[in-house]
Each structure stands twice: as C-alpha cells, then as structure tokens.
Amino acid sequence: MAFDRVIGQETPRERLMDALKQGRLAHAYLLHGPPGTGAETLAVELAKAVNCLEGDGEPCQVCRSCRKIAALQHPDVHVYPPASSSKTTRGTDTGDNDEDEPEDRSVRMDARTERRITLTGRLAEDPYTPLDLNKNDFISIDDIRELRQEASAKPYEGRRKVTIVVSADRMNIPASNALLKTLEEPPGALLLLLTTHRPHQLLPTILSRCQPVHLARLEEAEIRETLVTRFGTPPPKAALAARQADGSLSLAILRSAPEGERLYEKAAAFLESVHADNALGLFDAVEQLAAAHKEQPVVERLIDIMLRYYRDLFLLIVDPSITDIIHTDREAWLRQTAARLAPEQVETGIRALEAAKRDIACNAHLQLALTVLALRLRSLPAKTVQTVR
Ligand SMILES: [Zn+2]
C-alpha cells in the first residue's frame, strides 16, 4: 500500500502514488476531509516521496531527506500553519493592520513567529496531532509573500520545492489573493499542498486551480489499531477513544490523553448538573467552563462532545434496547437521563447546543452564552415534570 504512514484513505493514496510514478503530479493539490483524517500526514509523505534520495516512489523514511522532512527541517519543504499574535482567544487581532506603531507590529510578528514554530513543532512530532487552533490564528499576506519568495528559488538540496499550507481556509482575503498569483503562474519546481476541513471557505478561484483530494472519515477499527500500535495506548482505552472519535484520529489521540479525559469529564459534569436538580451546581459548572476556556479554547470542542452525548440520548429514547451507543463509559447515567426525556426535547437540546456554538464562534460573551445554553438545556427535564403533573 502506498504512503504507509497514512492511516486508511486507500483511494487517495493510490491515486497520488500513481500520478507520482507516472510523472504527472499536478503542481497544486487541495487535501480536504474532516479534521484528523490525515490531510497533513499525506502532505508530509508526498513531500518525502518527491524528494526521497532513493528516487520517486514510496518514501524510504531513513534517508537524510526523508528524516529532515519528517522533522519539518528540510530547506526545500516549508510549512505554513495559521498563527496569531495573541496567545489566548480573547485577543482582538483579526488581521493585518497597517496603522500599527512599528514597535507593536514587530512585537506581534515575533509572537506570530513563535506560534508558528510551536505549531510546526507539533506537526513534526506527529502530523496527526490535534493543533487546537485559536479563533485568531490566520495565514497573513506576509506568510504568503514569504511563501512566494521561497517558492521562486531553486531547490537547495531536494528535487522539488514543497509548500504545505495548513488549514488553508484560514487565509484572509489579501493572503488568498496573493496565493492566487502563485497558483496562476506556478514556479516550475513547486509542489503546493493545501490542507483544510472547510474547503467551502476558500475562494472559488483558488479551489478551481487545485486538484481536490478527498479524505474520508476513518473506520473505528483503523483508529483503534493505530492508537495501540503507533501510540502505545492500552487496548481498552484505545477502544473507547476510537468509538468516540467520530472518524478522526486526532480526536482519538486527544481523547486518550489526560487532557482529553479531563475534557470529557467536564462535558459530562456540565450535562449532569443540567439534568440534575441542582441549580447552584449548574452555575458553578458554567463558571468552571468559562475559566477553563480562558486558559485554552476548549468550549467549541466541549459542545461537540455534548452534541455526541445527545446523539446517544436520542438513540436510547427511541429504542432503549440498543447496545451501540458511543459513550459506553457513561451508559448508566445516559439511560437514567434518557428515561426522563422525550425525543423532541433532545432535539431542542441539540438545537440549543448548535446555537451556542454559533454564538460563541461569533464572539458572543462566553459566560452569558453558556448560561443561556444551560438554562435552555435545563428546561428540558422540567417540562417533562410539568406534563406528568
Ligand atoms: Zn528517503
């Protein structure tokens, strides 16, 4: 199987390997699919394949070139992840601002460079690592100018220059227009690889100039096996994480790490206090979530987790005899809660969660948005009590 570091994705792997062997690789590809399905990994493997010292084909993984590319330290392979000049989500930085004092601008440039180095380092460790981008992380016109300059130089030691733009949907408009120029007149030796899980957010003119490569959600078994064999996760933990990962290896990696465990605990604690008769505990839970979010942008991820809890609740309400729920680790609580709810109420809950996600993405006041969410979700069991009376 071609590109054996990539998990699953047989069709795109074969397609790219065939193109490579026949010498008909396009100059630009858009690798797109749900987050954590391997777009960045495939990009890195392709960069190795076109520069491997053993020649075009399956990268050998051991030559000087393959090792440098794996470490993302090859002079002809450049990675551009989105970055922000503020480290928390609370910053107001949304793009280039020409009215900055020169000093402010250089401080922000330093902070962006630092962030880019951190994110590139994470990708070098393992390109499946979840990046946890901030809302303010973006790709600037300065990044694309640098990219264009690098791309126009001859390769230093490889056969082909490769540029990987990670989460390309995070390019702002000036950056997109600058990249378009490169796509219209690509320098001869450049292979441009864009990754994204939101292709519809890219300019149509960019989409039309890249060959699309679609990556599908991974199978639960593929994720489970990879966690055990590649990341040394104990099998029971790997099974649970794979089940809850929604086809994303990155999410499964997070789920099986202590950080992810805490995230699931928090989501469950929040929902438990929503559905328990404990108003005070609920406001505590809101405060804790808001405080955690200030340290790291976790709320959107938490809402995604809660949405999947509601999926289980919905299934259990429709058919209490089902056995294939996702959160087998909280089955007793899910069954208890499901017994008190009607399907329409879960539907309302799902809508409330989606609305909260949208509001938070649009910069709503976090604590307020969470309080509204909690109250909307909380009105669910109360309604049941009313109808019973
Ligand atoms: Zn090699």
Residues whose N, C-alpha, C, O or C-beta is under 5 A from the ligand:
A	BS01	ZN	C52 L53 E54 P59 C60 Q61 V62 C63 C66
